[in-house]
Structures are given as structure tokens and as C-alpha cells.
């Protein structure tokens, strides 16, 4: 059976390089044995440049379409992340799993509505994915 694909959605434009990359690297190490990870950071576009803006969005949307699952870093509000989550959930019916430091009362109702599951940490989100999306053959 083909491995499921996970798109790594989270702030890039208004986040430091470390904030954007560290969690994605951890997710790749912990999930790449069973899943194909689609990391938007693999591309070398520069934010806020007119000639790359449309490409950034189109490549990210293609990754969302190609993915079976979205793993979402919701540790800070992000327009791009929110739009990816809405598109994946509302338009495509994808499974969207977020991790967030925010208590439920502080989460945007839009993120609550369009994330299938919001968990308190990256590790708990990874465990959730591993527990629920790895095929186990029963003999």
C-alpha cells in the first residue's frame, strides 16, 4: 500500500527561520519511516517578492491537494496557514491535525472549526498520526 502524504503547514513569512524549520525537521525525523512529508520549506522562494508570490501560493496549494493529511503548527496566527487549513478542510475534505500552545478558549473559532483535531504539542500530534494513520495488518 502506498504511503500517505502529510503536508507540513505552519507560519513561514512572519516567523524566524528557526521557528519555521525546527518543528518540520522533528516531524520529518519522526514520521518519514511511514509517510511522505511535503515540506514547503524545500523550495527557495523569497517572501514579499512580486515575481514569486503567485508561485509560492500555487506550489503550496498543490502540496495541499497532493496530501492526505495536514500537520499544522498553530502556535501563532498565520494568514497563509489559515488559508491552507480552510482549503484542505472545507474544499477538499482533508484530515487536518494541528498542535497549539493556545488553550481552547484562545483558539480562533475558524481554526477550531476547520481543524479535525487540535492537540497541545507536536509530539502529541505525531503520536496521534502514528496511532491512527499507519496501516496495521491483522492476521
GUPA-236432 format. One record per residue: x, y, z of N, C-alpha, C, O in turn; chain. Coordinates in pm, 1 decimal, padded with zeros to 6 digits. Each point is the difference from the previous one (the first is absolute). Example, Ala and Ser with C-alpha at 12.3 -4.5 7.8 and 13.67 -1.06 7.14 Angstrom:
<nutis>
<nuti <01319.0, -00569.0, 00780.0>, <-00089.0, 00119.0, 00000.0>, <00090.0, 00120.0, 00000.0>, <00103.6, -00001.9, 00066.5>, A>;
<nuti <-00138.6, 00106.9, -00138.5>, <00082.0, 00119.0, 00006.0>, <-00077.0, 00109.0, 00073.0>, <00050.9, 00110.8, 00016.9>, A>;
</nutis>
This chain:
<nutis>
<nuti <00083.3, -00117.4, 00000.0>, <-00083.3, 00117.4, 00000.0>, <00088.5, 00124.8, 00000.0>, <00103.7, 00004.5, 00066.2>, A>;
<nuti <-00147.0, 00096.4, -00141.9>, <00077.4, 00124.3, -00009.8>, <-00001.1, 00074.8, 00132.3>, <-00099.7, 00000.6, 00072.2>, A>;
<nuti <00211.5, 00061.9, -00042.3>, <00009.3, 00079.7, 00122.2>, <-00083.3, 00127.4, -00014.7>, <-00000.8, 00062.8, -00105.8>, A>;
<nuti <-00068.4, -00025.7, 00212.1>, <-00077.3, 00123.8, 00001.3>, <00096.8, 00118.9, 00001.6>, <00112.4, -00009.2, 00049.2>, A>;
<nuti <-00160.2, 00120.3, -00104.4>, <00078.5, 00122.5, -00004.1>, <-00052.6, 00098.6, 00103.5>, <-00120.6, 00016.3, 00018.3>, A>;
<nuti <00215.8, 00049.1, 00049.1>, <-00033.7, 00100.7, 00100.9>, <00062.5, 00132.8, -00041.8>, <00120.6, 00009.1, -00023.0>, A>;
<nuti <-00204.6, 00093.1, 00013.6>, <00048.5, 00135.1, -00027.5>, <00025.7, 00072.2, 00132.8>, <-00085.5, 00000.0, 00088.5>, A>;
<nuti <00201.1, 00060.1, -00075.3>, <00042.2, 00068.3, 00122.2>, <-00034.5, 00148.6, -00010.0>, <00076.2, 00079.1, -00055.5>, A>;
<nuti <-00191.5, -00042.9, 00109.6>, <-00054.3, 00135.1, -00009.6>, <00031.6, 00078.3, 00127.5>, <-00019.3, -00049.3, 00111.1>, A>;
<nuti <00067.3, 00169.7, -00129.0>, <00028.9, 00084.4, 00115.6>, <00065.4, 00129.2, -00043.0>, <00042.5, 00012.7, -00114.9>, A>;
<nuti <-00033.6, 00083.5, 00205.2>, <00053.7, 00131.5, -00032.8>, <00141.7, -00006.1, -00059.5>, <00087.0, -00072.6, 00048.2>, A>;
<nuti <-00068.1, 00149.7, -00152.4>, <00132.4, 00015.4, -00061.6>, <00031.5, 00149.3, -00014.1>, <00106.0, 00046.3, 00042.1>, A>;
<nuti <-00197.7, 00026.8, -00100.8>, <00026.2, 00139.3, -00037.7>, <00034.1, 00089.2, 00119.4>, <00094.6, 00078.4, -00006.7>, A>;
<nuti <-00168.5, -00089.2, 00112.6>, <00024.0, 00085.8, 00115.3>, <00059.0, -00077.4, 00117.7>, <-00023.5, 00033.3, 00116.1>, A>;
<nuti <00099.6, -00136.1, -00148.1>, <00066.3, -00080.6, 00102.8>, <00149.5, -00001.1, -00029.6>, <00041.9, 00018.9, -00114.2>, A>;
<nuti <00036.5, -00040.8, 00216.7>, <00144.2, -00011.2, -00022.4>, <00028.0, -00130.7, -00072.9>, <-00083.0, -00090.9, -00001.0>, A>;
<nuti <00198.5, 00082.7, -00058.6>, <00039.9, -00123.1, -00068.8>, <-00004.3, -00118.4, 00095.5>, <-00045.4, -00108.4, -00036.7>, A>;
<nuti <00092.7, 00129.0, 00159.2>, <-00000.1, -00106.4, 00099.4>, <-00142.4, -00043.8, 00034.6>, <-00027.1, -00119.6, 00010.6>, A>;
<nuti <-00064.2, 00215.8, 00007.2>, <-00139.5, -00032.3, 00029.7>, <-00064.9, -00077.0, -00114.5>, <-00082.5, -00088.3, 00023.4>, A>;
<nuti <00118.7, 00120.8, -00144.7>, <-00059.3, -00065.5, -00116.4>, <00057.1, -00138.7, -00025.4>, <-00071.5, -00089.7, -00044.6>, A>;
<nuti <00199.8, 00072.0, 00072.7>, <00067.7, -00124.6, -00036.8>, <00004.6, -00105.7, 00109.1>, <-00016.0, -00118.3, -00029.9>, A>;
<nuti <00037.3, 00156.4, 00154.8>, <00027.9, -00097.4, 00105.3>, <-00110.8, -00103.3, 00014.9>, <00027.0, -00120.1, 00000.6>, A>;
<nuti <-00151.8, 00165.7, 00011.5>, <-00109.3, -00096.0, 00019.0>, <-00017.2, -00089.8, -00122.6>, <-00034.0, -00117.5, 00013.0>, A>;
<nuti <00057.5, 00173.0, -00131.2>, <-00012.9, -00081.0, -00122.1>, <00107.6, -00108.6, -00004.7>, <-00026.9, -00112.9, -00040.9>, A>;
<nuti <00147.7, 00147.2, 00082.6>, <00107.6, -00100.1, 00002.9>, <-00033.0, -00112.3, 00098.9>, <00023.3, -00117.3, -00029.4>, A>;
<nuti <-00076.7, 00152.3, 00145.0>, <-00039.3, -00101.4, 00098.1>, <-00109.0, -00089.4, -00057.8>, <00006.7, -00122.3, 00012.3>, A>;
<nuti <-00107.0, 00182.8, -00075.1>, <-00108.4, -00078.5, -00060.3>, <00053.8, -00094.9, -00106.5>, <-00042.1, -00115.4, -00007.6>, A>;
<nuti <00134.4, 00163.5, -00073.9>, <00056.3, -00086.0, -00105.3>, <00074.3, -00118.8, 00060.2>, <-00015.3, -00112.5, -00047.5>, A>;
<nuti <00094.3, 00135.6, 00150.0>, <00074.4, -00109.3, 00063.5>, <-00096.6, -00102.7, 00059.6>, <00021.7, -00120.5, -00012.2>, A>;
<nuti <-00128.4, 00168.7, 00076.6>, <-00091.7, -00089.8, 00071.6>, <-00102.7, -00069.4, -00089.2>, <-00058.8, -00100.7, 00039.5>, A>;
<nuti <00036.7, 00155.3, -00161.4>, <-00106.4, -00055.4, -00083.2>, <00045.3, -00057.0, -00134.4>, <-00077.0, -00069.4, -00066.4>, A>;
<nuti <00200.7, 00097.7, 00025.6>, <00039.8, -00039.0, -00136.2>, <00014.8, -00149.6, -00022.2>, <00014.8, -00043.5, -00114.2>, A>;
<nuti <-00018.3, -00036.1, 00219.9>, <00007.6, -00145.0, -00019.0>, <-00130.6, -00057.3, -00053.8>, <00000.5, -00106.3, -00062.1>, A>;
<nuti <-00112.9, 00175.1, 00085.0>, <-00130.9, -00049.9, -00040.1>, <-00076.6, 00092.9, -00094.8>, <-00100.3, -00040.6, -00058.7>, A>;
<nuti <00146.4, 00163.0, 00043.7>, <-00072.5, 00100.2, -00076.9>, <00095.0, 00074.6, -00093.5>, <00121.5, 00000.7, 00020.1>, A>;
<nuti <-00178.7, 00061.5, -00121.4>, <00073.3, 00093.0, -00085.7>, <-00033.2, 00139.3, 00050.9>, <-00117.1, 00036.6, 00010.0>, A>;
<nuti <00220.4, 00041.7, 00022.5>, <-00020.3, 00132.7, 00056.4>, <00018.5, 00104.8, -00108.7>, <00100.5, 00000.1, -00071.2>, A>;
<nuti <-00197.6, 00088.5, 00059.2>, <00005.6, 00110.8, -00095.2>, <00029.2, 00127.3, 00078.2>, <-00087.1, 00053.4, 00068.6>, A>;
<nuti <00208.9, -00006.0, -00079.7>, <00047.2, 00116.2, 00075.4>, <00012.0, 00119.7, -00093.3>, <00082.0, -00002.4, -00091.8>, A>;
<nuti <-00162.4, 00107.9, 00113.0>, <00009.3, 00116.3, -00088.3>, <00135.3, 00070.5, 00008.1>, <00034.7, 00077.0, -00089.5>, A>;
<nuti <00041.7, -00102.3, 00195.4>, <00131.3, 00062.7, 00014.9>, <00103.6, -00058.7, -00096.3>, <00111.5, 00051.2, -00009.8>, A>;
<nuti <-00147.6, -00157.3, -00060.5>, <00094.5, -00059.7, -00095.3>, <00021.7, 00089.6, -00122.3>, <00095.2, -00019.2, -00075.7>, A>;
<nuti <-00181.6, 00114.2, 00057.8>, <00014.1, 00092.9, -00111.8>, <00079.0, 00122.8, 00044.7>, <-00000.9, 00034.3, 00118.2>, A>;
<nuti <00068.1, 00031.0, -00209.9>, <00084.5, 00113.7, 00038.6>, <-00057.4, 00132.0, -00052.0>, <00069.3, 00077.8, -00065.5>, A>;
<nuti <-00196.4, -00054.3, 00095.7>, <-00059.2, 00127.8, -00036.4>, <00026.1, 00102.2, 00109.4>, <00022.8, -00035.2, 00115.7>, A>;
<nuti <-00026.4, 00161.5, -00153.6>, <00013.1, 00107.6, 00096.3>, <-00137.5, 00064.2, 00017.4>, <-00064.3, 00038.4, -00097.7>, A>;
<nuti <00019.9, -00027.0, 00223.4>, <-00127.4, 00066.1, 00028.0>, <00007.8, 00146.9, -00039.1>, <00106.7, 00061.4, -00001.9>, A>;
<nuti <-00222.1, -00009.0, -00028.7>, <-00018.2, 00142.2, -00029.5>, <00065.6, 00043.8, -00131.2>, <00025.1, 00118.9, -00019.4>, A>;
<nuti <00002.6, -00212.2, -00069.6>, <00048.1, 00035.8, -00133.2>, <-00112.7, -00027.6, -00097.8>, <-00053.0, -00110.9, -00005.1>, A>;
<nuti <00016.8, 00211.9, -00072.3>, <-00115.7, -00008.2, -00087.9>, <00007.5, -00119.7, -00093.8>, <-00099.9, -00068.9, -00020.3>, A>;
<nuti <00214.6, 00044.0, -00035.8>, <00008.7, -00106.5, -00100.0>, <-00009.2, -00140.2, 00059.6>, <-00017.4, -00096.2, -00074.9>, A>;
<nuti <00028.4, 00081.3, 00206.3>, <-00010.3, -00133.4, 00058.0>, <-00128.2, -00021.4, 00079.8>, <-00029.6, -00113.4, 00037.8>, A>;
<nuti <-00047.5, 00218.9, -00010.9>, <-00119.6, -00011.8, 00083.9>, <-00099.1, -00102.5, -00055.8>, <-00046.7, -00087.2, 00073.3>, A>;
<nuti <00014.7, 00097.1, -00201.4>, <-00095.4, -00094.6, -00058.3>, <00054.6, -00141.4, -00001.3>, <-00074.2, -00095.7, 00022.2>, A>;
<nuti <00203.7, 00081.9, -00048.0>, <00060.8, -00133.5, 00002.3>, <-00005.4, -00061.6, 00139.3>, <-00031.8, -00118.1, 00013.8>, A>;
<nuti <00062.0, 00195.4, 00088.3>, <-00003.4, -00050.5, 00137.4>, <-00137.7, -00056.9, 00029.9>, <-00012.2, -00113.2, 00046.7>, A>;
<nuti <-00092.2, 00192.3, -00073.7>, <-00136.4, -00043.5, 00029.2>, <-00037.3, -00122.1, -00083.6>, <-00055.6, -00095.9, 00053.5>, A>;
<nuti <00084.3, 00097.3, -00181.0>, <-00038.1, -00113.1, -00086.6>, <00070.6, -00129.5, 00038.9>, <-00062.7, -00105.9, 00003.3>, A>;
<nuti <00192.3, 00113.1, 00025.9>, <00071.6, -00120.9, 00042.3>, <-00053.9, -00051.2, 00133.9>, <-00015.9, -00120.7, 00017.9>, A>;
<nuti <-00012.1, 00210.8, 00075.3>, <-00055.4, -00042.3, 00128.7>, <-00137.7, -00062.7, -00018.2>, <-00028.5, -00103.5, 00060.2>, A>;
<nuti <-00056.4, 00163.3, -00141.2>, <-00132.9, -00058.4, -00024.4>, <00009.6, -00135.2, -00069.1>, <-00080.3, -00089.4, 00026.6>, A>;
<nuti <00177.9, 00074.1, -00114.8>, <00018.2, -00131.6, -00063.9>, <00040.0, -00104.3, 00104.2>, <-00048.0, -00113.3, -00003.6>, A>;
<nuti <00135.7, 00151.5, 00096.2>, <00037.0, -00092.2, 00108.3>, <-00122.1, -00036.7, 00084.3>, <-00016.2, -00115.9, 00038.1>, A>;
<nuti <-00069.4, 00213.4, -00008.9>, <-00122.1, -00027.4, 00077.7>, <-00087.9, -00098.4, -00076.9>, <-00054.2, -00093.6, 00058.8>, A>;
<nuti <00039.7, 00113.7, -00188.3>, <-00079.9, -00093.2, -00081.5>, <00060.4, -00139.6, -00001.1>, <-00072.3, -00099.5, 00004.4>, A>;
<nuti <00204.0, 00092.2, -00010.3>, <00068.5, -00130.4, -00006.3>, <-00000.1, -00074.2, 00133.0>, <00012.5, -00122.5, 00002.5>, A>;
<nuti <-00026.3, 00194.3, 00106.2>, <00009.7, -00059.2, 00134.0>, <-00127.3, -00076.0, 00037.1>, <-00109.6, 00031.5, -00046.5>, A>;
<nuti <00127.5, -00131.4, 00130.8>, <-00113.2, -00069.9, 00060.6>, <-00036.8, 00064.1, 00133.7>, <-00116.1, -00002.5, 00041.0>, A>;
<nuti <00215.4, 00059.5, 00026.2>, <-00013.2, 00053.2, 00135.1>, <00077.9, 00131.4, 00005.5>, <00103.3, 00013.6, -00065.6>, A>;
<nuti <-00152.0, 00082.6, 00143.3>, <00078.7, 00118.8, 00031.0>, <00040.2, -00006.4, 00146.0>, <-00083.6, -00025.4, 00086.7>, A>;
<nuti <00211.4, 00048.5, -00058.8>, <00049.9, 00019.2, 00135.5>, <00027.9, 00149.6, 00012.0>, <00082.1, 00055.0, -00073.5>, A>;
<nuti <-00151.5, 00010.2, 00167.1>, <-00002.5, 00145.6, 00005.5>, <00061.2, 00052.5, 00128.7>, <-00039.9, -00039.1, 00109.7>, A>;
<nuti <00136.8, 00127.8, -00124.0>, <00055.2, 00071.4, 00114.9>, <-00086.7, 00124.0, 00021.1>, <00005.1, 00094.7, -00078.5>, A>;
<nuti <-00084.6, -00096.6, 00185.6>, <-00087.5, 00112.2, 00032.2>, <00049.0, 00067.1, 00128.2>, <-00077.3, 00020.4, 00093.6>, A>;
<nuti <00204.6, 00013.4, -00089.9>, <00057.0, 00068.5, 00115.9>, <-00006.0, 00150.8, -00012.2>, <00030.4, 00071.3, 00095.6>, A>;
<nuti <-00069.1, -00022.2, -00211.5>, <-00022.8, 00143.1, -00018.5>, <-00092.5, 00016.8, -00119.5>, <00003.6, -00081.6, -00092.1>, A>;
<nuti <-00086.0, 00185.0, 00091.3>, <-00088.1, 00021.8, -00114.0>, <00081.5, 00021.7, -00128.2>, <00104.7, 00064.7, 00001.4>, A>;
<nuti <-00154.6, -00119.5, -00110.5>, <00068.0, 00012.8, -00128.9>, <-00105.5, -00002.3, -00110.0>, <-00079.0, -00094.1, -00009.1>, A>;
<nuti <00077.9, 00196.0, -00072.8>, <-00097.8, 00006.2, -00108.2>, <00017.1, -00117.6, -00095.6>, <-00097.8, -00066.5, -00034.3>, A>;
<nuti <00220.1, 00040.7, -00008.7>, <00023.3, -00109.8, -00094.6>, <-00040.2, -00134.7, 00057.2>, <-00064.8, -00079.8, -00067.7>, A>;
<nuti <00102.9, 00054.4, 00192.0>, <-00035.7, -00126.0, 00065.1>, <-00151.4, -00012.9, 00009.8>, <-00055.5, -00105.7, -00030.1>, A>;
<nuti <-00011.1, 00211.5, 00071.7>, <-00146.0, -00002.5, 00012.2>, <-00066.6, -00029.1, -00133.9>, <-00097.8, -00074.6, -00006.2>, A>;
<nuti <00149.8, 00132.5, -00099.3>, <-00058.6, -00023.2, -00132.1>, <00023.6, -00143.6, -00045.7>, <-00088.1, -00061.2, -00060.4>, A>;
<nuti <00206.5, 00007.3, 00088.8>, <00026.5, -00140.6, -00034.4>, <-00094.5, -00092.9, 00075.3>, <-00053.1, -00095.1, -00057.3>, A>;
<nuti <00032.4, 00122.8, 00185.9>, <-00089.0, -00083.4, 00081.6>, <-00142.9, 00008.1, -00052.9>, <-00066.4, -00102.7, -00014.4>, A>;
<nuti <00018.9, 00222.4, -00014.3>, <-00135.6, 00015.6, -00051.8>, <-00016.1, -00075.2, -00132.7>, <-00096.3, -00074.3, -00018.6>, A>;
<nuti <00189.9, 00094.0, -00071.9>, <-00005.7, -00066.2, -00129.9>, <-00000.3, -00152.1, 00016.3>, <-00080.3, -00069.4, -00062.3>, A>;
<nuti <00169.8, 00018.8, 00145.6>, <00010.3, -00145.4, 00018.6>, <-00126.7, -00057.5, 00062.1>, <-00049.3, -00104.1, -00043.4>, A>;
<nuti <-00002.5, 00171.2, 00143.8>, <-00116.0, -00050.6, 00072.9>, <-00129.7, 00023.4, -00076.3>, <-00074.9, -00093.9, -00027.1>, A>;
<nuti <00048.9, 00218.5, -00007.0>, <-00127.7, 00038.5, -00059.8>, <-00013.4, -00046.0, -00144.0>, <-00101.6, -00058.5, -00037.7>, A>;
<nuti <00203.1, 00084.4, -00042.5>, <-00010.7, -00030.4, -00143.2>, <00037.3, -00143.9, -00034.5>, <-00057.1, -00058.5, -00092.1>, A>;
<nuti <00152.2, 00001.5, 00165.2>, <00052.9, -00131.8, -00038.0>, <-00036.6, -00111.9, 00097.1>, <00019.1, -00117.2, -00032.3>, A>;
<nuti <-00070.8, 00150.2, 00149.1>, <-00038.7, -00101.9, 00097.3>, <00116.8, -00077.3, 00058.7>, <-00014.5, -00117.4, 00034.3>, A>;
<nuti <00130.0, 00181.3, -00022.2>, <00119.8, -00065.7, 00053.5>, <-00003.6, -00007.3, 00152.1>, <-00069.1, 00078.1, 00065.5>, A>;
<nuti <00142.8, -00171.1, -00011.4>, <00018.8, -00011.7, 00144.2>, <00105.4, 00102.2, 00039.2>, <00109.7, -00000.1, -00055.9>, A>;
<nuti <-00141.1, 00087.8, 00151.7>, <00089.6, 00107.8, 00040.2>, <00028.9, -00010.6, 00149.2>, <-00090.6, 00012.0, 00082.5>, A>;
<nuti <00216.3, -00034.2, -00048.6>, <00041.3, -00020.9, 00138.4>, <00095.5, 00111.7, 00038.3>, <00108.3, 00013.3, -00057.0>, A>;
<nuti <-00150.0, 00066.8, 00154.7>, <00081.0, 00113.0, 00043.8>, <00057.8, -00026.4, 00138.3>, <-00052.7, -00079.2, 00078.2>, A>;
<nuti <00161.9, 00147.7, -00051.3>, <00051.0, 00005.8, 00137.4>, <00013.5, 00147.2, 00035.2>, <00039.0, 00082.2, -00082.9>, A>;
<nuti <-00072.4, -00050.4, 00208.9>, <-00003.5, 00139.5, 00040.1>, <00026.0, 00015.3, 00148.4>, <-00040.5, -00083.3, 00081.0>, A>;
<nuti <00107.8, 00189.7, -00047.6>, <00022.0, 00035.8, 00140.2>, <-00121.6, 00071.5, 00057.9>, <-00010.2, 00015.7, 00121.7>, A>;
<nuti <-00083.0, 00028.3, -00208.1>, <-00115.3, 00076.1, 00046.5>, <-00100.9, -00089.5, 00070.7>, <-00030.8, -00108.7, -00048.9>, A>;
<nuti <-00021.3, 00152.9, 00163.9>, <-00113.5, -00072.4, 00058.1>, <-00120.7, 00017.5, -00093.0>, <-00006.3, 00095.5, -00077.4>, A>;
<nuti <-00087.4, -00187.0, 00086.0>, <-00115.8, 00000.4, -00089.6>, <-00066.8, 00136.9, -00006.7>, <-00035.7, 00045.5, -00108.6>, A>;
<nuti <00018.5, 00020.0, 00221.4>, <-00069.2, 00129.8, 00004.6>, <00070.7, 00106.5, -00081.9>, <-00063.1, 00097.0, -00041.7>, A>;
<nuti <00193.6, -00112.9, 00017.3>, <00076.3, 00099.6, -00074.9>, <00017.8, -00036.3, -00147.2>, <00057.9, 00077.6, -00076.1>, A>;
<nuti <-00106.3, -00192.8, 00035.7>, <00009.6, -00041.0, -00140.6>, <-00104.3, 00072.5, -00083.4>, <-00112.4, 00022.1, 00045.2>, A>;
<nuti <00149.3, 00014.0, -00164.9>, <-00095.2, 00060.3, -00092.6>, <-00112.7, -00099.3, -00028.7>, <00026.8, -00117.6, -00024.7>, A>;
<nuti <-00151.5, 00162.6, 00027.5>, <-00109.9, -00090.5, -00035.8>, <00017.0, -00058.2, -00140.6>, <-00045.6, -00111.1, -00027.3>, A>;
<nuti <00110.2, 00185.2, -00060.6>, <00023.0, -00049.5, -00135.7>, <00096.2, -00118.2, 00000.2>, <-00020.8, -00097.3, -00072.4>, A>;
<nuti <00125.5, 00105.6, 00153.0>, <00093.7, -00112.9, 00008.2>, <-00066.0, -00118.7, 00069.1>, <00019.0, -00114.5, -00041.1>, A>;
<nuti <-00096.3, 00141.3, 00145.8>, <-00070.2, -00108.9, 00068.1>, <-00094.3, -00069.8, -00097.3>, <-00006.5, -00122.9, -00002.6>, A>;
<nuti <-00065.2, 00198.9, -00075.9>, <-00096.5, -00056.6, -00094.3>, <00068.2, -00080.3, -00110.5>, <-00052.4, -00103.2, -00041.9>, A>;
<nuti <00166.7, 00148.2, -00005.4>, <00060.1, -00062.2, -00118.2>, <00117.0, -00093.2, 00029.7>, <00055.5, -00059.7, -00092.3>, A>;
<nuti <-00017.6, 00046.1, 00217.0>, <00098.0, -00101.9, 00038.0>, <-00076.9, -00120.4, 00053.3>, <-00083.6, 00013.2, 00089.4>, A>;
<nuti <00112.1, -00128.8, -00144.2>, <-00066.1, -00120.0, 00047.5>, <00033.1, -00023.3, 00146.5>, <-00085.7, -00040.7, 00078.4>, A>;
<nuti <00210.9, 00066.9, -00042.0>, <00047.3, -00023.5, 00135.8>, <00104.5, 00105.8, 00031.7>, <00085.1, 00030.9, -00083.5>, A>;
<nuti <-00091.4, 00025.4, 00205.5>, <00103.9, 00091.0, 00048.0>, <00056.6, -00060.8, 00127.2>, <-00072.9, -00024.9, 00096.0>, A>;
<nuti <00202.7, 00001.4, -00096.4>, <00069.3, -00063.0, 00113.0>, <00099.6, 00098.2, 00061.3>, <00037.5, 00097.5, -00065.1>, A>;
<nuti <00006.0, -00121.2, 00189.0>, <00081.9, 00099.5, 00070.4>, <00147.6, 00004.9, -00038.3>, <00070.4, 00092.3, 00041.3>, A>;
<nuti <-00021.1, -00189.8, -00119.7>, <00143.4, 00001.2, -00032.5>, <00024.9, -00072.0, -00132.0>, <-00082.6, -00077.9, -00047.5>, A>;
<nuti <00198.4, 00106.4, -00009.7>, <00041.9, -00071.2, -00120.5>, <00007.7, -00149.3, 00027.3>, <-00045.1, -00080.8, -00081.1>, A>;
<nuti <00101.9, 00044.5, 00194.3>, <00015.5, -00142.7, 00032.8>, <-00135.2, -00070.2, 00008.3>, <-00014.5, -00112.0, -00049.2>, A>;
<nuti <-00084.6, 00176.3, 00110.7>, <-00132.3, -00063.5, 00008.1>, <-00065.7, -00009.3, -00137.3>, <-00072.6, -00095.7, -00027.0>, A>;
<nuti <00096.8, 00193.4, -00059.8>, <-00053.6, -00006.3, -00136.3>, <00066.4, -00112.9, -00079.3>, <-00067.1, -00071.9, -00074.0>, A>;
<nuti <00197.5, 00056.9, 00089.5>, <00071.7, -00109.0, -00067.2>, <-00051.3, -00134.8, 00049.5>, <-00022.9, -00090.6, -00080.1>, A>;
<nuti <00004.9, 00076.5, 00209.8>, <-00052.3, -00125.1, 00056.5>, <-00139.6, -00028.5, -00053.3>, <-00031.9, -00114.4, -00032.7>, A>;
<nuti <-00051.0, 00216.9, 00023.8>, <-00135.9, -00016.0, -00053.1>, <00004.0, -00051.2, -00144.0>, <-00074.0, -00091.5, -00036.2>, A>;
<nuti <00160.3, 00150.7, -00044.7>, <00012.5, -00042.8, -00139.3>, <00048.9, -00144.6, -00006.1>, <-00056.1, -00081.1, -00073.8>, A>;
<nuti <00158.0, 00048.6, 00149.4>, <00054.8, -00135.7, -00001.2>, <-00104.9, -00101.1, 00048.2>, <-00009.8, -00109.8, -00054.8>, A>;
<nuti <-00067.4, 00145.9, 00155.5>, <-00101.3, -00091.7, 00054.1>, <-00117.7, -00020.8, -00094.1>, <-00062.0, -00106.3, 00001.6>, A>;
<nuti <00030.7, 00205.0, -00082.5>, <-00123.1, -00005.7, -00079.2>, <00018.0, -00014.9, -00150.9>, <-00097.1, -00028.7, -00070.0>, A>;
<nuti <00218.1, 00047.4, 00017.9>, <00016.3, -00002.0, -00144.7>, <00104.6, -00097.6, -00051.5>, <00034.2, 00003.1, -00118.2>, A>;
<nuti <00016.2, -00088.6, 00203.7>, <00091.3, -00104.4, -00046.2>, <-00080.9, -00128.1, -00011.9>, <-00061.4, -00045.6, 00096.4>, A>;
<nuti <00062.2, -00011.4, -00215.6>, <-00074.5, -00123.8, -00021.5>, <00068.5, -00113.2, 00076.2>, <00121.2, -00020.3, -00008.5>, A>;
<nuti <-00202.1, -00050.7, 00081.4>, <00049.9, -00116.9, 00071.2>, <-00073.9, -00122.0, -00053.8>, <-00122.7, -00007.7, 00004.9>, A>;
<nuti <00198.6, -00084.9, -00055.1>, <-00059.9, -00121.8, -00056.5>, <-00040.0, -00095.0, 00112.2>, <00081.7, -00036.9, 00084.5>, A>;
<nuti <-00206.9, -00001.3, -00085.4>, <-00048.8, -00094.7, 00099.8>, <-00003.9, -00137.4, -00065.9>, <-00058.8, -00017.3, -00106.8>, A>;
<nuti <00121.6, -00079.2, 00171.1>, <00003.5, -00134.1, -00057.6>, <-00085.8, -00093.8, 00079.9>, <-00009.8, -00118.1, -00033.2>, A>;
</nutis>
